[in-house]
């Protein structure tokens, strides 16, 4: 018995399901839908799309996971680097507070590091009711194994129902390990979180296929419900001076700090210090710039509006700018408030990396360039004229 | 050196077009390719083999047609290919996928290094590589951009992070996920293509793995897809034409309060 099937008497061959299927698994044969089960991922998109209830999907699984009732509270992993709490943590605390209030439970911060206890107060001022702190010299810098071991121990002891972490290089490496060890669900790169009013489950919405499709994921039978959250999507929690909360210092047996990896050195990239993924504004240049020298136009525009510099793959492959600036499928995925694309035609691989930006401004000579399909505003014109003018006007308008 | 490379077959995003009317993906006629990030893992494995000798085993979990991805990897210099394929794997999330892959790796036996791309271009989770390492209880280094040194016992690598890179030392066996910066993948040679065509691809199903069937596929996956929907469509740009000065003024006006002031 297959988990999914087409009810032939109800199917009208209308093709709605064909269009809805993210995996191109459905075709129409003899005016009826046929599902290629080798391609089907049982996601249910077709069931929702079908207007004739002609697709049956058995989603219920017998597997019973965790005893859900034992798990309470919302946890936020507060990422720190060199002793400084990263801004993603404030965003997670802002979102975590909302979820905790909806569930009427506590919001807890998790803080690991060396000489870090003093930072706990700042986490409480951002809305946490409790902060679990593990302050040991071995935790000064991030290492997969000790950090994983400690989080696993904490989860087993205190049983949170939701556990949020930033979708950073650190977060993605860390909680992937934690979720596997605990045997629970982890949803990557969420851009929306909410609580299902009926079931109390965490609704985790994330882009897939580079943002061309959105999916809402749940972890109905296992706890905690773990998610990494994209940067710059949630609003930072406001500081409430003097807010009170509990700090719980935890200590572990030394063997928990054993690590088969060792950090030798950290090297900052020289070109610029603005982290592309964290930037509120990004100005990107592409093939239209013509040569490496012309990137100075992009840099000047970026400075005038206080933004970071990005680039298309074409510009990086031509060696006009280092790879660390590349936006797109094989580069960075960004979602700033303003994205300005200069001389970028808008290949799908580039669009994948930036189309979630709030406002997209495209400057391109070709009125039919695909970048204009995703742009909010488009100037059809010569970037060598437009960009310097825009730099001048931004300088006047954005007094920074 | 014994290297295992995990790859995934994905829809070729270069073929993917967006329907301008509905703003949704046009998926018909899209060919399948090796996940672009995995091509760097394959290339790095081949380079290590060229330096230190050894064997490369390439594995993928997927439908029968994923065999094409394995043959392509074979044509690039990998020695053995295993397709992990069974309807029981359908609906696997990252937990079940990494469990299945790690079960296959346990069956392969010994290895020094496992290489994966940093993430797949369709799912974008970056969770399967670390998941495999955890199931196997080996260390991992994610976002590796350069292998500085490697010998039978340990490796020293550069790992890309948000604001630069880290130099990390790790004991072997271990797993790396690699980024684009690590190399420039080669094209297959004619000789390689001929060899790959004739090569045998082993197919392993669920029954051939030593694993708990309850942890496979939809059943073994803690996460479930509740719904899939199209993002709210963008309307297409408000196009500003005219003289550059006018266009820029118009843009500033339109941006209004969106500008930082």
Contacts between the chains, C-beta under 8 A, distances in Angstrom:
chain1	res1	chain2	res2	distance
A	3	B	90	7.8
A	3	B	91	7.7
A	3	B	218	6.9
A	19	B	24	7.2
A	20	B	228	7.6
A	21	B	27	7.6
A	22	B	25	7.8
A	22	B	27	7.7
A	22	B	228	5.8
A	24	B	11	7.5
A	24	B	27	4.2
A	24	B	28	6.9
A	24	B	30	6.7
A	37	B	87	6.5
A	37	B	90	7.0
A	38	B	63	3.7
A	38	B	64	6.1
A	38	B	65	7.2
A	38	B	87	7.6
A	39	B	63	6.1
A	40	B	90	6.5
A	41	B	90	6.7
A	41	B	91	5.9
A	41	B	225	7.7
A	42	B	90	6.0
A	42	B	91	4.1
A	42	B	218	5.5
A	42	B	225	7.9
A	43	B	91	8.0
A	43	B	225	4.3
A	43	B	228	5.5
A	44	B	225	6.4
A	44	B	226	7.8
A	44	B	227	6.9
A	44	B	228	7.4
A	45	B	227	7.3
A	45	B	228	4.0
A	45	B	229	8.0
A	48	B	227	6.0
A	48	B	228	7.7
A	59	B	224	6.9
A	61	B	218	6.5
A	61	B	219	5.0
A	62	B	219	7.5
A	63	B	214	6.0
A	63	B	219	5.3
A	63	B	220	7.2
A	65	B	222	6.5
A	144	B	130	7.7
A	144	B	139	6.7
A	144	B	140	6.1
A	145	B	139	6.5
A	148	B	134	7.6
A	168	B	162	6.5
A	169	B	142	6.7
A	169	B	143	5.5
A	169	B	159	7.9
A	169	B	160	7.2
A	169	B	161	4.9
A	169	B	162	6.2
A	170	B	161	7.6
A	172	B	126	4.8
A	172	B	127	7.1
A	172	B	130	7.6
A	172	B	142	7.1
A	173	B	130	5.6
A	173	B	140	7.1
A	173	B	142	4.4
A	173	B	143	8.0
A	176	B	94	7.5
A	176	B	126	7.3
A	176	B	127	4.3
A	176	B	129	7.7
A	176	B	130	3.6
A	176	B	131	5.5
A	176	B	134	7.3
A	177	B	130	5.3
A	177	B	131	7.7
A	177	B	133	7.3
A	177	B	134	4.5
A	177	B	140	7.7
A	179	B	95	6.7
A	179	B	127	7.6
A	179	B	131	7.8
A	179	B	222	7.9
A	180	B	95	6.4
A	180	B	98	6.4
A	180	B	99	8.0
A	180	B	130	7.6
A	180	B	131	4.8
A	180	B	134	4.1
A	180	B	135	6.1
A	181	B	134	6.1
A	183	B	95	7.2
A	183	B	222	7.0
A	184	B	95	7.9
A	184	B	222	5.3
A	185	B	93	6.8
A	185	B	95	6.8
A	185	B	221	7.5
A	185	B	222	3.3
A	185	B	223	3.7
A	186	B	94	6.7
A	186	B	95	7.3
A	186	B	127	6.1
A	186	B	222	7.9
A	186	B	223	7.2
A	187	B	223	5.9
A	188	B	94	7.6
A	188	B	123	7.8
A	188	B	124	6.9
A	188	B	125	3.8
A	188	B	126	6.6
A	188	B	127	5.7
A	189	B	124	6.3
A	189	B	125	7.1
A	203	B	226	7.0
A	207	B	124	7.6
A	207	B	231	7.1
A	208	B	122	6.8
A	208	B	123	6.2
A	208	B	124	6.6
A	208	B	228	7.9
A	209	B	11	7.9
A	209	B	13	8.0
A	209	B	16	7.8
A	209	B	25	6.5
A	209	B	122	5.7
A	210	B	13	6.8
A	210	B	121	7.2
A	210	B	124	7.0
A	211	B	231	6.6
A	212	B	16	7.6
A	212	B	18	7.1
A	212	B	24	7.3
A	212	B	25	4.9
A	212	B	230	7.9
A	212	B	231	7.4
A	213	B	25	7.0
A	213	B	228	5.9
A	213	B	229	7.6
A	213	B	230	6.6
A	213	B	231	7.4
A	214	B	228	7.2
A	214	B	229	5.3
A	214	B	230	7.1
A	214	B	231	5.1
A	215	B	225	5.6
A	215	B	227	7.3
A	215	B	228	4.9
A	215	B	229	7.9
A	216	B	225	7.5
A	216	B	226	4.5
A	216	B	227	5.0
A	216	B	228	7.8
A	216	B	229	7.7
A	217	B	223	5.1
A	217	B	224	6.9
A	217	B	225	5.9
A	217	B	226	6.5
A	218	B	223	7.0
A	218	B	224	5.4
A	218	B	226	5.0
A	219	B	222	5.3
A	219	B	223	5.2
A	219	B	224	7.5
A	220	B	224	6.2
A	221	B	222	7.0
A	222	B	222	4.1
A	259	B	139	7.7
A	260	B	138	7.8
A	260	B	139	3.9
A	260	B	170	6.2
A	260	B	171	4.6
A	260	B	174	7.2
A	261	B	139	5.1
A	261	B	140	7.9
A	261	B	141	6.4
A	261	B	168	5.5
A	261	B	169	6.9
A	261	B	170	4.5
A	261	B	171	7.9
A	261	B	174	7.9
A	262	B	168	6.9
A	262	B	169	4.5
A	262	B	170	7.5
A	263	B	166	6.0
A	263	B	167	7.5
A	263	B	168	5.8
A	264	B	156	7.0
A	264	B	166	7.8
A	264	B	167	4.2
A	264	B	168	6.5
A	264	B	169	5.6
A	265	B	166	7.0
A	265	B	167	4.4
A	266	B	161	7.8
A	266	B	164	6.8
A	266	B	165	7.8
A	266	B	166	5.2
A	266	B	167	7.8
A	267	B	164	4.9
A	267	B	165	5.3
A	267	B	166	7.3
A	267	B	167	7.0
A	268	B	163	5.7
A	268	B	164	4.1
A	269	B	163	6.7
A	269	B	164	4.3
A	269	B	165	7.3
A	273	B	163	6.9
A	275	B	162	4.9
A	275	B	163	5.4
A	277	B	162	6.0
A	278	B	162	7.3
A	280	B	260	7.5
A	281	B	260	7.1
A	305	B	259	7.4
A	305	B	260	6.7
A	306	B	260	5.9
A	323	B	180	6.8
A	323	B	181	5.2
A	324	B	160	7.8
A	329	B	13	6.2
A	329	B	36	6.8
A	329	B	121	5.9
A	330	B	36	5.9
A	330	B	37	7.3
A	330	B	180	4.8
A	331	B	180	7.5
A	333	B	124	7.7
A	337	B	258	7.1
A	338	B	255	7.8
A	338	B	258	6.5
A	338	B	259	7.9
A	348	B	13	5.8
A	348	B	14	7.2
A	348	B	16	5.6
A	348	B	17	7.4
A	348	B	18	7.2
A	349	B	13	6.0
A	349	B	14	7.1
A	352	B	13	6.8
A	355	B	234	7.7
A	358	B	258	7.7
A	359	B	255	7.2
A	359	B	258	5.4
A	360	B	237	7.9
A	361	B	251	6.9
A	361	B	255	7.8
A	362	B	237	6.1
A	367	B	239	7.1
A	372	B	236	6.6
A	372	B	237	4.4
A	372	B	239	6.6
A	373	B	18	6.9
A	373	B	20	6.3
A	373	B	234	7.2
A	373	B	236	5.5
A	373	B	237	7.5
A	374	B	234	5.4
A	374	B	237	8.0
A	375	B	234	7.9
A	375	B	236	7.7
A	375	B	237	3.8
A	376	B	234	7.5
A	376	B	237	6.5
A	376	B	238	6.9
A	377	B	237	5.9
A	377	B	238	5.2
A	377	B	240	6.4
A	377	B	251	5.8
A	377	B	254	5.6
A	377	B	255	7.4
A	378	B	237	3.4
A	378	B	238	7.0
A	378	B	239	4.8
A	378	B	240	6.6
A	379	B	239	7.9
A	379	B	240	4.9
A	379	B	247	4.8
A	379	B	248	7.4
A	379	B	251	6.2
A	380	B	239	5.9
A	380	B	240	7.2
A	380	B	241	5.3
A	381	B	241	7.6
A	381	B	244	5.6
A	381	B	247	5.9
A	382	B	244	7.3
A	385	B	244	4.3
A	386	B	244	5.0
A	386	B	247	6.6
A	386	B	248	6.4
A	389	B	244	5.5
A	389	B	245	6.3
A	389	B	248	4.6
A	390	B	248	5.2
A	390	B	251	7.2
A	393	B	248	5.5
A	393	B	249	7.2
A	393	B	252	5.5
A	394	B	252	8.0
A	394	B	259	7.6
A	397	B	252	6.0
A	397	B	259	6.0
A	397	B	261	6.9
A	398	B	259	5.8
A	398	B	260	5.3
A	398	B	261	5.9
A	399	B	261	7.0
A	400	B	260	7.0
